[in-house]
Amino acid sequence: MTPGARVAAAIEILDTMRRGSAAEQALTRWARNSRFAGSKDRAAVRDHVFDVLRRRRSAAALGGGDTGRALMIGALRQRGEDVSALFTGEGHAPAPLSDAEQAAGTPSLRKGEQWNLPDWLLPEFERSLGEGAPATALELQSRAPVTLRVNALKSSRDDAIARLATESILAVPNPLSDTALSLMDGARKLRNAAAYRDGIVELQDASSQAVVDLLPEGRRALDHCAGGGGKALALAAQGRRVRAHDIDSARMQDLPARADRAGVEITRCTAAELNRMTPFDLVLCDAPCSGSGAWRRAPEGKWTLTQDRLDHLCDVQDEVLDNAAPLVAPNGWLVYATCSVLRCENEERVIDFLHRNAGWHCTFQRRFDVTQHGDGFFTAHLTRVKL
């Protein structure tokens, strides 16, 4: 595909999303119907779409509209590219710009356009992040770093770097965790790399790894909202005896293969089975959340989140904590975590839990900012033991 044809494909996908399709659904449908597109073409088209989603409001302002075509015009203008060189109408490229399109578009002036956030969210975003709000909003408009966790049961960080280098994958230490690596080059080769296939490295955000690094001691551990099992794998690599649970068990379907590759044993369990396995020394609740700290990876979440949805998530987070608390041993730990930067999902959920549950105390809280090294995260350690 030519560069112009890739832009045309991105326009098609963005228009499909405008009609109500989710990003991944629209991308998958396009790929199925475009067998001629090679892996590099699919990656380039995906990058176009996600770059628009990260900066949709400013792209719309510069492009003069919210159609797929206008958004791509605005996104290319943001990047300083020659739009006319890509909109030629030749070789499946988009049609040339009209006089109206040439004249349309103005620089982003409103805060919501500059921050690329919906207006309704701005007050909560500023309340949550204070002086750090502008920098966080700007960071969320960039591409996320690709980070790995080194499996300490199989390799050291230096050895993992060396093994990846033999397959032309450049990795460097990430400062957020002693097990974290940042990929600088060759990320698309990772899935076929021996270091990945042999369980020496796993894809995992560095802030997420740091949350696990900070966990209190406890041999019997439960990853209560396990999802794909990234934190369960990290817990097992620390030598803990790990159980994994998720309200949607399908999310854990790849966990056995991942655990086998990593050389660890993780038992998946249903809610009924949990009652027979309690108590646990450590219960980790990486609760469902807005994902606002990880919107670089899933930027569609910026635009699909509503106030009602956010309120519902806060209710779910309260329910998760209340359901998990009885699973904790008398001297054990309940650890709350989210990949959100919003106070209503983080500190305020901890405060409300403590108000509802006498005898519990919060001994530790920490936020991780959205940076070049990792996503935004929050974690809090709760216990019934006064320290």
C-alpha positions as CSV (number, residue, x, y, z in Angstrom):
1,M,0.0,0.0,0.0
2,T,1.2,3.5,-0.7
3,P,1.2,6.1,2.1
4,G,-1.8,7.7,0.6
5,A,-3.7,4.4,0.5
6,R,-2.9,3.9,4.1
7,V,-4.4,7.2,4.9
8,A,-7.5,6.3,2.9
9,A,-7.9,3.1,4.9
10,A,-7.6,5.0,8.2
11,I,-10.4,7.4,6.9
12,E,-12.6,4.4,6.1
13,I,-12.1,2.9,9.6
14,L,-12.7,6.2,11.4
15,D,-15.9,6.6,9.5
16,T,-16.9,3.1,10.5
17,M,-16.3,4.0,14.1
18,R,-18.3,7.2,13.7
19,R,-21.3,5.0,12.8
20,G,-20.9,3.2,16.1
21,S,-18.3,0.5,15.8
22,A,-15.6,0.1,18.4
23,A,-12.0,0.8,17.3
24,E,-10.8,-2.8,17.5
25,Q,-14.0,-4.1,15.8
26,A,-13.6,-1.6,12.9
27,L,-9.9,-2.4,12.5
28,T,-10.5,-6.1,12.5
29,R,-13.3,-5.8,9.9
30,W,-11.1,-3.7,7.6
31,A,-8.2,-6.2,7.9
32,R,-10.5,-9.1,7.0
33,N,-11.7,-7.3,3.9
34,S,-8.2,-6.1,2.9
35,R,-6.2,-9.3,2.5
36,F,-3.9,-7.4,0.2
37,A,-2.6,-5.4,3.2
38,G,0.7,-6.7,4.6
39,S,1.7,-6.6,8.3
40,K,3.5,-3.2,7.9
41,D,0.4,-1.8,6.1
42,R,-1.9,-2.9,8.9
43,A,0.5,-1.5,11.6
44,A,0.7,1.8,9.8
45,V,-3.1,2.1,9.4
46,R,-3.6,1.2,13.0
47,D,-1.1,3.9,14.0
48,H,-3.0,6.5,12.0
49,V,-6.3,5.5,13.7
50,F,-4.9,5.5,17.2
51,D,-3.0,8.8,16.7
52,V,-6.3,10.4,15.7
53,L,-8.1,8.9,18.8
54,R,-5.5,10.2,21.2
55,R,-5.9,13.8,19.8
56,R,-9.4,13.7,18.3
57,R,-10.5,17.1,19.4
58,S,-7.5,19.0,18.2
59,A,-7.5,17.0,15.0
60,A,-11.1,18.0,14.4
61,A,-10.3,21.6,15.0
62,L,-7.4,21.6,12.6
63,G,-9.2,19.5,10.0
64,G,-12.4,21.5,10.2
65,G,-14.8,18.6,11.1
66,D,-15.3,15.2,12.7
67,T,-15.6,13.0,9.6
68,G,-12.8,10.4,9.1
69,R,-11.4,12.6,6.2
70,A,-11.4,15.8,8.3
71,L,-9.8,14.0,11.3
72,M,-7.0,12.6,9.2
73,I,-6.4,16.0,7.6
74,G,-6.2,17.5,11.0
75,A,-4.0,14.8,12.4
76,L,-1.5,15.1,9.5
77,R,-1.5,18.9,9.9
78,Q,-0.7,18.3,13.6
79,R,2.3,16.2,12.6
80,G,3.5,18.8,10.1
81,E,3.0,16.5,7.1
82,D,2.3,17.7,3.6
83,V,-1.4,16.8,3.3
84,S,-1.6,17.6,-0.4
85,A,1.1,15.0,-1.1
86,L,-1.0,12.3,0.5
87,F,-4.4,13.4,-0.8
88,T,-3.8,13.0,-4.5
89,G,-6.5,10.6,-5.6
90,E,-3.9,8.4,-7.2
91,G,-3.2,4.8,-6.3
92,H,-6.1,4.5,-3.9
93,A,-5.1,7.7,-2.1
94,P,-7.9,10.0,-0.9
95,A,-9.2,12.6,-3.3
96,P,-7.3,16.0,-3.4
97,L,-8.4,18.6,-0.9
98,S,-11.1,21.0,-2.0
99,D,-10.7,24.7,-1.7
100,A,-13.0,24.5,1.3
101,E,-10.9,21.9,3.0
102,Q,-7.7,23.9,2.2
103,A,-9.3,26.9,4.0
104,A,-10.9,24.9,6.9
105,G,-9.4,24.3,10.3
106,T,-8.1,26.5,13.0
107,P,-5.6,25.9,15.9
108,S,-7.0,24.4,19.1
109,L,-7.9,27.3,21.4
110,R,-10.2,25.7,24.0
111,K,-8.8,23.8,26.9
112,G,-10.7,20.6,26.0
113,E,-9.2,20.8,22.5
114,Q,-5.7,21.4,23.7
115,W,-5.9,18.7,26.3
116,N,-7.9,16.4,24.1
117,L,-10.4,15.5,26.7
118,P,-14.2,15.8,26.8
119,D,-15.4,19.1,28.5
120,W,-17.4,17.3,31.2
121,L,-14.3,15.5,32.5
122,L,-12.1,18.6,32.8
123,P,-13.1,19.6,36.3
124,E,-12.5,16.1,37.8
125,F,-9.3,15.8,35.8
126,E,-8.0,19.1,37.2
127,R,-9.2,18.4,40.8
128,S,-7.5,15.0,40.7
129,L,-4.1,16.1,39.2
130,G,-3.8,19.8,40.3
131,E,-0.8,21.4,38.7
132,G,0.1,18.1,37.0
133,A,-3.1,18.1,34.9
134,P,-1.8,19.9,31.8
135,A,1.3,17.7,31.6
136,T,-0.7,14.5,32.1
137,A,-3.2,15.5,29.4
138,L,-0.3,16.2,27.0
139,E,1.4,12.9,27.9
140,L,-1.9,11.0,27.2
141,Q,-1.7,12.3,23.6
142,S,1.5,10.4,22.8
143,R,2.1,6.8,22.1
144,A,2.6,4.5,25.1
145,P,6.0,3.0,25.8
146,V,6.4,-0.7,25.2
147,T,7.6,-2.3,28.4
148,L,8.5,-5.8,29.4
149,R,8.7,-7.7,32.7
150,V,11.8,-9.9,33.1
151,N,10.9,-13.2,34.7
152,A,13.3,-13.3,37.7
153,L,12.7,-17.1,38.0
154,K,14.4,-17.6,34.6
155,S,16.7,-14.6,33.9
156,S,18.4,-11.5,35.1
157,R,17.6,-8.1,33.5
158,D,21.0,-7.9,31.9
159,D,20.8,-11.4,30.5
160,A,17.3,-10.7,29.1
161,I,18.6,-7.5,27.4
162,A,21.4,-9.6,25.8
163,R,19.1,-12.3,24.6
164,L,16.7,-9.8,23.1
165,A,19.6,-8.1,21.3
166,T,20.6,-11.3,19.5
167,E,17.2,-11.0,17.7
168,S,17.6,-7.3,17.0
169,I,15.3,-6.2,19.8
170,L,16.8,-3.2,21.7
171,A,15.8,-3.0,25.3
172,V,17.0,-0.8,28.1
173,P,16.4,-0.8,31.9
174,N,13.2,1.0,32.9
175,P,13.6,3.0,36.2
176,L,10.2,2.2,37.6
177,S,11.0,-1.5,38.5
178,D,14.1,-3.7,38.8
179,T,12.3,-6.2,36.5
180,A,11.2,-3.7,33.9
181,L,12.6,-3.1,30.4
182,S,11.7,-0.4,27.9
183,L,11.8,-1.5,24.2
184,M,13.5,1.1,22.0
185,D,13.5,-0.9,18.8
186,G,12.1,-4.1,17.4
187,A,8.9,-4.3,19.4
188,R,7.0,-5.9,16.5
189,K,9.5,-8.8,16.5
190,L,8.8,-9.6,20.2
191,R,6.0,-12.2,19.8
192,N,8.3,-14.4,17.7
193,A,11.4,-13.9,19.8
194,A,12.9,-16.9,21.8
195,A,13.0,-14.8,25.0
196,Y,9.3,-14.3,24.8
197,R,8.4,-17.8,23.8
198,D,10.6,-19.2,26.5
199,G,8.9,-17.1,29.2
200,I,11.9,-15.0,30.0
201,V,10.0,-11.8,29.3
202,E,6.3,-10.8,29.3
203,L,4.6,-7.6,28.1
204,Q,3.6,-5.6,31.2
205,D,3.5,-1.9,31.9
206,A,6.3,-0.7,34.2
207,S,4.0,1.1,36.6
208,S,2.0,-2.1,36.9
209,Q,5.2,-3.9,37.8
210,A,6.0,-1.3,40.4
211,V,2.7,-1.8,42.1
212,V,3.6,-5.5,42.5
213,D,7.1,-4.6,43.7
214,L,5.5,-2.6,46.5
215,L,3.2,-5.3,47.8
216,P,3.5,-6.5,51.4
217,E,4.7,-10.0,52.2
218,G,2.3,-12.8,52.1
219,R,2.8,-16.4,50.9
220,R,-0.9,-17.1,50.0
221,A,-1.9,-14.5,47.4
222,L,-5.1,-13.9,45.4
223,D,-5.3,-11.8,42.3
224,H,-9.0,-11.0,42.7
225,C,-9.6,-9.1,39.4
226,A,-7.0,-11.0,37.4
227,G,-8.0,-10.2,33.8
228,G,-5.3,-11.6,31.6
229,G,-3.2,-12.5,34.6
230,G,-0.2,-10.1,34.3
231,K,-0.1,-9.3,38.0
232,A,-0.8,-13.0,38.9
233,L,2.3,-14.0,36.9
234,A,4.4,-11.3,38.6
235,L,3.2,-12.4,42.0
236,A,4.1,-16.0,41.2
237,A,7.6,-14.9,40.0
238,Q,8.1,-13.6,43.5
239,G,7.6,-17.1,44.9
240,R,4.1,-16.7,46.2
241,R,1.4,-19.3,46.0
242,V,-1.1,-17.6,43.7
243,R,-4.8,-18.0,43.0
244,A,-6.5,-16.0,40.2
245,H,-10.1,-15.0,40.0
246,D,-12.1,-12.8,37.7
247,I,-15.8,-12.2,37.5
248,D,-15.5,-12.9,33.8
249,S,-13.6,-16.2,33.6
250,A,-13.1,-15.8,29.9
251,R,-10.6,-13.1,30.5
252,M,-8.3,-15.6,32.1
253,Q,-8.4,-18.2,29.3
254,D,-4.8,-17.5,28.2
255,L,-3.4,-17.6,31.8
256,P,-2.6,-21.4,31.9
257,A,-0.5,-21.1,28.7
258,R,1.2,-17.9,30.0
259,A,1.9,-19.6,33.4
260,D,3.3,-22.7,31.7
261,R,5.6,-20.5,29.6
262,A,6.8,-18.6,32.7
263,G,7.4,-21.8,34.6
264,V,4.9,-21.0,37.4
265,E,1.7,-22.6,38.7
266,I,-1.4,-20.4,39.1
267,T,-4.7,-21.8,40.0
268,R,-7.8,-20.2,38.5
269,C,-10.8,-20.3,40.8
270,T,-14.5,-19.3,40.7
271,A,-16.3,-17.3,43.4
272,A,-17.6,-20.4,45.0
273,E,-14.2,-22.0,45.1
274,L,-12.7,-18.9,46.7
275,N,-14.9,-19.4,49.8
276,R,-13.2,-22.8,50.3
277,M,-9.7,-21.4,49.8
278,T,-9.8,-18.5,52.2
279,P,-8.2,-16.8,54.0
280,F,-5.4,-15.3,52.0
281,D,-2.4,-13.4,53.3
282,L,-2.7,-11.0,50.4
283,V,-5.6,-10.1,48.2
284,L,-4.8,-7.8,45.3
285,C,-7.8,-5.9,43.7
286,D,-6.8,-4.3,40.4
287,A,-10.3,-3.1,40.1
288,P,-12.3,-2.2,36.9
289,C,-11.8,1.5,36.2
290,S,-11.9,4.2,33.6
291,G,-8.4,3.3,32.5
292,S,-7.6,7.0,32.3
293,G,-4.0,6.3,33.3
294,A,-3.6,4.1,30.2
295,W,-5.6,6.1,27.6
296,R,-2.4,6.2,25.5
297,R,-3.0,2.5,24.9
298,A,-6.8,2.6,24.6
299,P,-7.6,6.2,23.7
300,E,-11.1,5.4,22.6
301,G,-11.9,5.2,26.4
302,K,-11.5,9.0,26.6
303,W,-14.5,9.5,24.3
304,T,-16.8,6.6,25.4
305,L,-16.6,7.4,29.2
306,T,-19.6,9.3,30.5
307,Q,-20.4,10.7,34.0
308,D,-22.9,7.9,34.4
309,R,-20.4,5.3,33.5
310,L,-17.8,6.8,35.8
311,D,-20.3,6.8,38.7
312,H,-21.1,3.1,38.0
313,L,-17.4,2.2,38.0
314,C,-17.0,3.8,41.4
315,D,-19.9,1.7,42.7
316,V,-18.3,-1.4,41.2
317,Q,-15.0,-0.5,42.9
318,D,-16.7,-0.3,46.3
319,E,-18.4,-3.6,45.7
320,V,-15.0,-5.2,44.7
321,L,-13.4,-4.0,47.9
322,D,-16.3,-5.0,50.1
323,N,-16.4,-8.5,48.5
324,A,-12.7,-9.0,48.9
325,A,-12.3,-7.9,52.5
326,P,-13.7,-11.1,54.0
327,L,-11.2,-13.1,52.0
328,V,-8.2,-11.5,53.9
329,A,-6.6,-13.3,56.8
330,P,-6.8,-11.4,60.2
331,N,-3.2,-10.2,59.8
332,G,-3.3,-10.0,56.0
333,W,-3.5,-7.3,53.4
334,L,-6.1,-6.0,51.0
335,V,-4.4,-4.1,48.2
336,Y,-6.4,-1.8,46.0
337,A,-5.1,-0.7,42.6
338,T,-6.4,1.1,39.4
339,C,-4.9,2.3,36.2
340,S,-6.8,5.6,36.7
341,V,-5.6,9.1,37.5
342,L,-9.0,10.2,38.9
343,R,-9.4,10.9,42.6
344,C,-13.0,9.6,42.6
345,E,-11.7,6.1,41.6
346,N,-8.6,6.2,43.8
347,E,-8.2,8.0,47.1
348,E,-12.0,8.5,47.6
349,R,-12.7,4.8,47.2
350,V,-10.2,4.1,49.9
351,I,-11.7,6.7,52.2
352,D,-15.2,5.4,51.7
353,F,-14.1,1.8,52.3
354,L,-12.6,2.8,55.6
355,H,-15.8,4.6,56.6
356,R,-17.8,1.5,55.8
357,N,-15.5,-1.0,57.5
358,A,-14.5,-0.4,61.0
359,G,-11.1,-1.7,62.1
360,W,-9.4,-1.3,58.7
361,H,-6.5,1.1,58.2
362,C,-4.6,2.4,55.2
363,T,-0.9,2.2,55.7
364,F,0.4,3.2,52.3
365,Q,-0.8,5.0,49.2
366,R,1.0,5.9,46.0
367,R,0.2,7.4,42.6
368,F,2.3,6.8,39.5
369,D,2.2,9.6,37.0
370,V,1.7,9.1,33.2
371,T,5.3,9.4,31.9
372,Q,7.6,8.1,29.2
373,H,8.3,5.2,31.4
374,G,4.9,3.9,32.4
375,D,1.1,4.4,32.7
376,G,-0.7,6.2,35.4
377,F,-1.5,3.9,38.4
378,F,-2.7,4.2,42.0
379,T,-2.3,1.7,44.8
380,A,-3.3,1.6,48.5
381,H,-2.5,-1.0,51.2
382,L,-5.2,-1.8,53.7
383,T,-5.0,-4.0,56.8
384,R,-6.8,-4.5,60.1
385,V,-3.5,-4.4,62.0
386,K,-2.4,-1.1,63.4
387,L,1.3,-0.6,62.6
